[in-house]
Amino acid sequence: MAEIPEHLLKRAQAAREKAEAEQPTDNQPPSKPTESDTAVAVIEEEVIEVDEKAEETLNTIITGLGEKVLSSHIAPNRGLWIRVSSENWRQTAQFLHDELDCTFFDWLSVIDWMPSPYGRELDAEQDIEPEQNSTEPEQMEWGYTGGDTRFQLICRVYSISNGIGIIVKADLDNQSPRALSLIPIYPGANWHEREAREMFGVTFDEHPDLRNIYLPGDFEGHPLRKDYPLLSRRMKPWPGIVDVEAMPGEDK
């Protein structure tokens, strides 16, 4: 059965506790259903939601790839995630293409899960100097399907005939992240892989032309890595952070 997102479980628990606190005593008549009761009912419906198509697709994948599938996740009616090793990256894509008719290549990118040493968060106005004497690095947290390494390769392919999209993730070596190119299966992966090499430093073996797209050919470093210093953020507050309009309903 699909994993239940933690935020839904917390909302359901909070709604139940509120509803229980508003239960009538022996001397009070039963009250009409409250908004909390409705919220509990809605959450419970979401909790038991099952995506049969995704479940069936995942069973087919596991039958075909076996232990090559390290972990998986189903978000009902939103998608299916699987995680494999970098050594099985191209083989997995080939299986999805040939056996599940995933002939539509959507996108490919890389995730750097390492917490930024510069404190780079959405609400940070400026980068901070990393602590030189810090001996315990901040623990990494991975998204759906978990992970074992700092870098993960990720792509999404889609089966038009079966009406389902599959997101594939692969753990990459921290020191030398690399994987086989998907161009022989999905020619559209060409510039996605070039961008991933340029921005994250991932090598795609057997790619015919890993030239830079955005940066000069002699540019050093990979700007989308978390440990790459963005000098503009260290010189002045990040544009758009200082004067942020309040969301509807928030105190100004």
N, C-alpha and C positions, 0 to 999 in steps of 0.2 A: 504494500500500500504506500502511496505517496507520503513523503515527510511533510508534517504540518509546520508552516512557518511559525517561528517563536513569537512574533509580534501578534499573530492571531490568537495564540493560546493565552498570551497575557491579557489581551482585550477581553477574551471570553471569561477569564478568571475574575477580572475586575468587575465585569458586568454582573457576574453571578453573585459576588460578594455584596455589591450594591443592592441587588434585588433581594437577597436574603435579609439585609439590614432593614428593608422597607416592608418586610412581611408583617401582616396585622397580628396584634396580640389577641388574647381570648376575649377582650372587651371591645375590640374594634372590628367593624364589618370588613369583609374582604374588599380590597380596592380594585379598581379597574387596572387592566394591564398597563404597565408603565413603559416608558421608552427603553429602560434597561432590559425589561423582559423581551422586547422586540429585538434588542441588540444581541441578547444571548441566543435567541432563536436563529438570527441571521448567522452568527458566528458558528453555531453548531452545524448549520447547513454547510458552511464552508469547510468545516473540519472533516466531514465525511465525504467530501467531494472526491471522486475517482475519475481518472482519465483512462478509459479502457483502451483507447487507440494507442496511447503512449505506453501503457503496460504491455500490450501485445507487441509493440515495436521493440521495447526493451528486451522482452523474452527472446525475440528473434535475434537481436544483437548478441545477447549472452550465449545463445545456442551456437551462433556462428563464430564468435571470437573467444568464448570461454574465459579463461583467467586473464586474458589481455585487458579485459574491462576491470579496472581497479576499483571503481566506485561509480555510482549513478544517482541521479535525482530526477524526480518528476514534479513539475509544477502544473497541476491539472489545467488543461486547456490553454497553457502558455508555452509549454515546451518540455523537452527531454534533454538532460545533460548526461554525458558519460566522460570518464577520465581514463586515459591510457598512458603508457610510458612513451617517451619520445621515440624509442626504437620501433614502436608499433604505430606511429603517427600516420604514415602513408598507407600502410596495410589497412588500418581502420577506415580511412577515407575511401580506399578502393572497395572495401566490403559494403559500405553504405551506398556507394555509387552503383555497384553492380547488383547487390542483393535486395536493396530497399528502394532502388530507383531514385536515390537522392542526386539528381542530375543538375539541380540548381545550386550554384555556389553563391552564398550570400556575402560573407565577409570573413576576414582573418585578422587577428591582432595578437598582442602580447600583454600580459598583466605582470607588473612588478609588485609583489605583495609585501616587500620590505617596507616597514614604517619609515617615513622620511626622517633623516637625521636633522633636517632643517625645520622640523615642526610645520611642514607644509600641509595645511588643512584648508577647507573651504572658507572658514571664518578667520583665518590668519591674515593680518594686514601685511606683515613682513616676515621673511625668513629669519630664523634665529641661528646663532652660531652653534654647531654641534658640540656636545660635551666631549672634550678630549679625554677625560679621565673615566668615562663611563665604561665599566667592565662587563655589565650585563645588558646585551642588546634587547631592545623591545621585542616581545614575541610577535611573530607573524600570525595573521588570521586569514584563512582562505574562505572563499565563497562556496557555492554549491559544489558538491563532490569532494571537497577538501583538497589537500595537496601536501607535498613533502619538500618542495623547493621554492626558492624565491621567485623564479620566473616560470610562468605557465603560458604555453602557446594555446590559442583558442580560435576556433572557427565555427561557423554555422553553415550547414547545408540543409537543403529542403527537398522533400519529395512532393512534387505537384500531384502526381497520381494518387499518392496515399494521404496527402493533406497533412503532413507533419514535418516540423523542423527539428533538427538534432544539433545540439551544441557539443562539440568535442573539445576536450581540454587535455593537455599533455604537460607533465612536469619536465622542465629542462634543467640541464646541469648548471649549477650556479657559476662555475668558473668559465665554462665554455658552452653556452647555450646554443644548441644546433638541432636541426631535424631535416629530414628529406623534404625537398620541394614537392608541392602538390600539383605543379603545373602539368605533369603527364596525365593527371586525372581531371583537374580543373584548370584550364588555361587562364581563367579569370583571376587566379590567385597570384598572378605575376606581380602586379604593382603592390598588392597587399604585402607580399613577402619582402619586396624592396623597401617599403615603408617600415616594416617591422625590423629589418636589419639596420636601417638608418637610425631609427629612433630608440631601439632597445638593444641593438648589438647582437641579434640572433642570426646565426648563419644558416642558410638554407642550401644544403648540399644538392648538387645537380641543377641548381637554378642557372639559366643561361646568361643572365646579365644583371648582377646585383649592384647596379649603379645607384647613387643617391638620386632622390627625387627633388627634395627641398633644399638641401644644404650643399655648399661647395664640396667638391670631391676630396679636398685635403682637410675638411673639417674634422676635428678631433673630439671624441666623446659621443654620447648618445643622450639627447636632451630629455627623453621621457623616462629615463631611469630615475628612481627616487633619490639617488645620491648625487645626481647631477646638479651643480649649483646654478640657480637662475639669478644672475647678477642683478637684474632689474628689481627683483623682489627684496634684495638686500640694500638697495639704494633708496627706495621710497615705497610707501604703502601700495599694495596691489590695487590697480584700478577697479572701481566698482565695489570695493569692500567697505570703504569708510562711510559713504552715504547710501545705505541700503534702505529701501522703503519697506515699511512693516507689511506683513501679510495681512489679508482681511481677517479681522477678529483679534489681532495681536495688539498689545498695548504699545502706544507710540512713545 
